Amino acid sequence: MDVLLQQKLSEDQKMAMFLKENSYWFKELNRNSDNYKNFIKVMKEKYHLKVSDKINNAMDSIDIISGILDTLK
């Protein structure tokens, strides 16, 4: 694994935590640094960090707030 990739992984807490939980990625990233894109994709799916997940969370929050406001009327 090259030094820049190691630095990226150690700087981001979520990446470091995911790497600790799924240690098989060490092997994958050591074999080929191009697997970094797949690593990021899998991490975002697991931790719900994709744009669609963020939109869904925002919509859920809006629904909750509107429900509270309706009950207060």
Stockholm file with secondary structure:
# STOCKHOLM 1.0

chainA/1-73         MDVLLQQKLSEDQKMAMFLKENSYWFKELNRNSDNYKNFIKVMKEKYHLKVSDKINNAMDSIDIISGILDTLK
#=GR chainA/1-73 SS CCHHHHHHHHHCHHHHHHHHHCTHHHHHHHHCGGGHHHHHHHHHHHTTCSHHHHHHHHHHHHHHHHHHHHHHC
#=GC SS_cons        CCHHHHHHHHHCHHHHHHHHHCTHHHHHHHHCGGGHHHHHHHHHHHTTCSHHHHHHHHHHHHHHHHHHHHHHC
//
